[in-house]
């Protein structure tokens, strides 16, 4: 019996999430909440820590930006998927 590869398992999980509208929108909502928490942390809680080093600042806000871009990509995918289904 052949074991399923890690890549194959990840691909089937992603396909399951991307095909189900409820799971897809739930994931986008959860990611938006995480981004809001990170923005609040970056602006008020850890602002002094981020100001101490340029690298910390760039890495933190760079990761937040990548997360926002991923959310935008998921929103566009959801829009296209809904347009195709209807």
CORJO-V265312 format. One record per backbone hydrogen bond with DSSP energy under -0.5 kcal/mol. NH is the residue of the N-H (numbers start at 1). CO is the residue of the C=O. If there is no record, write none. Layout:
BEGIN
<<NH	CO> <NH	CO>>
END
This chain:
BEGIN
<<9	5> <10	6> <11	7> <12	8> <13	9> <14	10> <15	11> <16	12> <17	13> <18	14> <19	15> <20	16> <21	19> <24	20> <25	21> <26	22> <27	23> <28	24> <29	25> <30	26> <31	27> <32	28> <33	29> <34	30> <35	31> <36	32> <37	33> <38	34> <39	35> <40	36> <41	37> <42	38> <43	39> <44	40> <45	40> <45	41> <46	41> <50	46> <51	47> <52	48> <53	49> <53	50> <57	50> <57	53> <58	54> <59	55> <60	56> <61	57> <62	58> <63	59> <64	60> <65	61> <66	62> <67	63> <68	64> <69	65> <70	66> <71	67> <72	68> <73	69> <74	70> <75	71> <76	72> <77	73> <78	74> <79	75> <80	76> <81	77> <82	78> <83	79> <84	80> <85	81> <86	82>>
END
